[in-house]
Amino acid sequence: MVTRTELLVIGAGPYGLSVAALAQERGIGTMVAGRPMDFWREHMPAGMFLRSGPDWHLDAAGIHTLEAFLADRGIEQGAVDPIPVGVFLEYAEWFQDAKKIRPSGRLVESLAKADGRFEAVLDSGERIEADAVAAAPGIARYLNLPDWASSLPPGSAAHTCNLVRFDEMAGARVLIVGGRQSAYEWAALIREHGAARVDIVHRHEVPRFERVSWKFVDPHVAQTIAVPGYWRNLPRDEQAAITRRFWEVGRLTLEYWLTPRLELSGIHRRPGTEVTRAVARASGELEIQLSDSTRLTVDKLVFASGYRADLTAVPYLAGVLGHVRLSNGFPVLDEAFQTSLDGLYVTGFSATQDFGPFFGFVKGSPAAATLVVRDLLSRT
């Protein structure tokens, strides 16, 4: 069976939903492949909180915003500060219903282009032909792990992305490698679920824990819409200054609401250190040596080591990557998120090299949708 559409959106997370909603509203025939908010549902723990406020949303039209959802449900914004991940998932469902977006729930297994049209094969066997494709690869494909992680036995370690249920941690001794938001939030969650001990190891000093504002991001995202090629045309020193501020707010400063949760006994911070040796014992325990000569025996190792773009790690793109220019694992994009393969757009974290760090967060999704759909309409 072959279905034809003008636009195929691959991925039903924030970026995919934003593009699909605006495309449909502008009269572009659109299909969405993927499971709605799958990464958020499967790779974020139920007890997680968002770092953003209620002004970050999915709607490029500015109507079906998170603030509008809270008002519709009679929820005071102060009652969801910080915002639980479950509230945002409810908002995403409300948004889909309001915009009449119907993701297929099926995953794309392969994508090819011939005779000017794309053909996607779904895991159901269905084939979709499309004039254009907007792909929003999830960051689950982009796990950043230290080289020595591959030497650990299966089951003894996990990236935070793949550790979102913590009941099995009761009574365990856990080592977390990393020192940013996910490291410290996972430490709190793991200890709250009964772990006997949690050690947090990272090379830098302990970050600050303060309330911060992300408002400085707003004008940069607005400029991305207003000025073609805004980010890439900024002088290098301006890019560096903006990136540094983003780093200071998002990485060097962690959320204030973690502070009391990290005061639980059994949580130990080890700044200025790193793992120099990890050996698995027959018992299943891991013997860890740190750079300051400390030795630890742990039951589970958790990598809070972030993500690194690598478009070659996205399986469904294998059939078209030969026509897509890459740089440092990122696709090389034009001013509308289009790759070097005509008609293929890539948004989200994969676009941060050409559009700035803001586009690794929900904040950038309406802007990305605006530029992609604007370009699609210019082609007709």
C-alpha positions in Angstrom: 0.0 0.0 0.0 1.3 3.4 -1.0 0.0 6.7 0.5 0.9 10.0 -1.0 1.4 13.3 0.8 3.0 16.7 0.2 4.9 16.6 3.5 6.0 13.7 5.6 7.1 14.7 9.2 9.3 12.0 10.8 9.1 12.3 14.5 6.2 13.3 16.8 8.1 15.1 19.5 8.0 18.9 20.0 9.7 19.8 16.7 7.7 17.3 14.6 4.4 18.4 16.1 5.2 22.1 15.6 6.0 21.6 12.0 3.0 19.4 11.3 0.6 21.8 13.0 1.7 24.8 11.1 2.0 23.0 7.8 -1.6 21.7 8.1 -2.9 25.2 9.0 -1.2 26.6 5.9 -2.9 24.1 3.7 0.0 21.7 3.1 -1.0 18.0 3.0 0.8 16.5 5.9 1.4 13.1 7.5 3.3 12.4 10.7 5.1 9.2 11.3 6.2 8.3 14.9 4.8 7.8 18.4 3.6 11.0 20.0 6.2 12.5 22.4 7.9 9.1 22.5 11.2 10.3 23.9 9.5 12.2 26.6 7.4 9.2 27.6 10.0 6.6 27.4 13.2 8.4 28.3 12.2 10.9 31.0 11.3 9.8 34.5 7.8 10.5 35.9 9.3 12.6 38.7 11.3 14.9 36.4 10.7 18.6 36.2 11.3 20.9 33.2 13.8 23.7 33.4 11.7 26.0 31.3 8.7 28.1 32.2 5.1 28.2 30.8 6.1 30.5 28.0 7.8 27.7 26.1 5.3 26.0 23.8 4.7 24.3 20.5 2.4 26.6 18.5 4.0 28.8 15.8 0.6 30.5 15.5 0.8 31.5 19.2 -2.7 30.3 20.0 -2.5 26.8 21.5 0.3 27.6 23.9 1.2 26.0 27.2 -0.2 29.1 29.0 -3.5 28.7 27.1 -3.6 25.0 28.1 -3.1 25.9 31.8 -5.8 28.5 31.6 -8.1 26.0 29.8 -7.6 23.4 32.6 -7.9 26.0 35.4 -4.3 25.5 36.5 -2.6 28.4 38.1 0.9 28.9 36.8 2.3 29.1 40.3 0.9 25.7 41.0 3.2 24.1 38.4 6.5 25.9 39.1 8.6 24.0 38.2 6.6 22.2 35.5 6.3 18.5 35.9 7.1 16.5 32.8 3.6 15.0 33.0 2.0 18.4 32.7 3.8 19.1 29.5 2.8 15.7 28.1 -0.8 16.5 28.9 -0.3 19.8 27.1 1.2 18.0 24.0 -1.9 15.8 23.9 -4.2 18.8 24.1 -2.2 20.5 21.4 -2.5 17.5 19.1 -6.2 17.4 19.6 -6.6 21.2 19.0 -4.5 21.0 15.8 -6.1 17.7 14.7 -2.7 16.1 14.3 -2.9 12.3 14.0 0.6 10.7 14.2 0.6 7.2 12.7 2.3 5.6 15.7 4.4 3.8 13.1 8.2 4.2 12.8 10.0 4.9 9.6 12.4 2.1 8.8 14.0 3.6 5.6 13.9 6.7 3.5 14.9 7.0 -0.1 14.5 9.6 -2.9 14.0 8.8 -6.6 12.5 10.7 -9.5 12.1 13.8 -7.3 10.0 12.2 -4.6 10.8 10.6 -1.2 9.6 7.2 -0.3 9.5 6.1 3.3 8.9 2.5 4.4 7.2 2.1 7.8 7.6 -0.8 10.2 4.1 -1.8 9.3 5.2 -2.3 5.7 3.2 0.7 4.5 4.9 3.0 2.0 4.6 6.8 2.0 5.5 9.0 -1.0 6.2 12.6 -0.2 7.3 15.7 -2.0 9.2 16.9 1.1 10.3 15.4 4.4 10.9 17.2 7.7 12.8 14.9 10.1 13.3 15.6 13.8 15.6 12.8 15.0 15.3 12.1 18.7 18.4 12.5 20.8 18.2 9.0 22.1 20.4 8.2 19.0 23.0 10.6 20.1 24.2 9.3 23.5 27.6 10.6 24.5 29.6 8.0 26.4 33.2 7.8 27.5 35.4 5.4 25.5 35.8 3.1 28.5 32.0 2.5 28.8 32.1 -0.1 26.1 34.3 -2.3 28.3 31.5 -2.6 31.0 29.4 -5.8 31.1 25.8 -5.5 29.8 23.4 -4.3 32.4 26.0 -2.8 34.8 25.7 0.8 33.4 23.1 3.0 31.7 22.9 6.5 30.3 20.3 8.7 32.1 18.3 8.6 28.8 17.8 4.9 29.4 17.3 4.9 33.1 14.0 6.4 34.0 12.5 3.8 36.4 14.2 3.7 39.7 12.5 1.0 41.8 15.4 -1.4 41.1 17.8 1.1 42.7 16.5 0.4 46.2 19.4 -0.6 48.4 21.9 -0.1 45.6 25.2 1.8 45.6 25.2 4.0 42.5 27.9 6.0 40.8 26.9 8.9 38.5 29.4 10.2 36.0 28.6 13.8 35.1 27.9 17.0 37.0 25.1 18.9 35.3 21.3 19.0 35.6 20.6 15.4 34.7 23.4 14.1 37.0 22.1 15.9 40.1 18.4 15.4 39.3 19.0 11.7 38.8 21.0 11.5 42.0 18.0 13.0 43.9 15.5 10.7 42.2 17.6 7.6 42.7 18.2 8.3 46.4 14.5 9.1 46.9 13.8 5.6 45.5 15.8 4.1 48.3 19.4 3.7 47.0 21.8 3.1 49.8 24.4 5.5 48.4 24.9 7.8 45.4 28.3 9.2 44.4 28.4 12.0 41.8 31.8 12.3 40.0 32.7 15.1 37.7 35.9 17.0 36.6 34.5 20.5 37.3 33.5 22.2 40.5 30.0 21.8 42.0 27.6 24.0 40.0 25.6 26.8 41.5 21.9 26.0 42.4 19.9 29.2 41.7 16.7 30.3 40.1 17.6 31.5 36.6 15.8 33.2 33.7 15.8 31.9 30.1 14.3 35.2 28.8 17.6 36.1 27.2 16.9 33.4 24.6 13.7 35.0 23.3 15.3 37.8 21.1 17.7 35.4 19.5 14.9 33.0 18.5 12.9 36.0 17.2 15.9 37.1 15.2 16.2 33.7 13.7 12.8 34.1 12.1 13.3 37.7 11.1 16.8 37.6 9.7 17.7 34.8 7.3 20.9 33.0 8.4 20.9 35.0 11.7 23.1 32.6 13.8 25.6 31.6 11.1 26.1 35.2 10.1 26.9 36.5 13.6 30.6 37.3 14.2 32.4 34.5 15.9 32.9 36.5 19.1 29.2 37.2 19.3 28.3 33.5 18.8 30.9 32.7 21.5 29.4 35.2 23.9 25.8 34.0 23.4 27.0 30.4 23.8 28.8 31.2 26.9 25.7 32.8 28.4 23.7 29.8 27.4 26.3 27.6 29.1 26.3 29.7 32.3 22.5 29.6 32.6 21.9 26.1 31.4 25.0 24.2 32.5 27.0 26.1 35.2 23.8 26.8 37.1 21.4 24.1 38.1 17.8 24.4 39.4 17.3 25.8 42.9 14.6 23.2 43.7 17.2 20.5 43.7 19.0 21.9 46.7 16.9 20.4 49.6 16.6 17.1 47.7 20.4 16.8 47.6 20.7 17.2 51.3 19.5 13.6 51.8 22.1 11.5 53.6 23.9 9.1 51.3 24.5 11.6 48.4 28.2 12.4 48.0 29.6 15.0 45.6 33.1 14.4 44.2 34.1 17.4 42.1 37.5 17.6 40.5 37.6 13.9 39.9 37.1 11.4 37.1 37.0 7.6 36.7 40.4 6.2 35.9 39.5 2.5 36.1 36.3 0.4 36.2 36.5 -3.4 36.7 33.6 -5.8 36.8 33.7 -8.4 39.5 32.1 -11.9 39.3 29.6 -10.8 41.9 28.3 -8.2 39.4 29.7 -5.3 41.4 32.0 -2.7 39.8 35.3 -1.7 41.4 35.9 1.9 40.6 39.1 3.9 41.0 39.0 7.7 40.8 41.7 10.2 39.8 42.1 11.2 43.5 42.9 7.6 44.4 39.5 7.0 45.9 38.2 3.5 45.5 34.5 2.7 45.3 32.4 -0.5 45.0 29.2 0.1 43.3 26.2 -1.9 42.0 25.2 0.4 39.1 27.0 3.1 37.1 25.0 5.9 35.5 26.3 8.1 32.7 24.9 11.7 32.8 27.2 12.6 30.0 24.9 14.3 27.6 24.5 14.0 23.8 26.6 14.4 20.7 25.1 14.8 17.2 25.8 12.0 14.8 23.3 11.9 11.9 24.8 8.6 10.7 23.4 7.0 13.9 19.8 7.6 12.6 18.9 4.3 10.9 16.1 5.5 8.7 18.3 8.1 7.1 20.9 5.6 5.8 19.4 5.6 2.3 19.7 9.3 1.8 22.8 10.2 3.8 25.0 9.9 0.7 23.4 13.1 -0.5 23.5 15.0 2.7 26.5 17.1 3.6 27.7 16.6 7.2 29.9 18.6 9.5 31.0 17.3 12.9 28.1 14.9 12.8 25.5 17.6 12.1 23.8 18.1 8.8 24.8 21.3 6.9 21.6 23.2 6.7 20.4 26.2 4.7 18.5 29.2 6.1 15.3 27.2 6.3 16.6 23.9 7.9 16.9 22.2 4.5 19.8 19.8 4.0 21.9 19.6 0.9 19.3 17.0 -0.3 16.6 19.1 -1.9 13.3 18.7 0.1 14.8 17.1 3.2 14.6 19.3 6.3 16.2 18.5 9.7 15.2 20.3 12.9 15.8 20.0 16.7 19.1 19.2 18.3 20.5 18.1 15.0 20.2 21.7 13.8 22.1 23.4 16.7 25.4 23.8 14.8 23.8 26.0 12.2 21.0 27.6 14.2 22.4 28.0 17.8 22.0 26.1 21.1 18.4 27.3 21.5 17.2 24.8 18.9 18.1 21.9 21.2 15.2 22.9 23.4 11.4 23.2 23.1 11.8 27.0 22.8 13.0 26.7 19.2 10.2 24.5 17.9 7.7 27.2 16.8 10.5 29.1 15.1 11.8 26.1 13.2 8.2 25.3 12.1 7.9 28.9 10.8 11.0 28.7 8.7 10.4 25.2 7.3 6.8 25.9 6.4 7.6 29.3 4.9 10.2 27.6 2.7 7.7 24.9 1.7 5.1 27.4 0.7 7.7 29.3 -1.4 8.3 26.2 -3.5 4.7 25.9 -4.7 
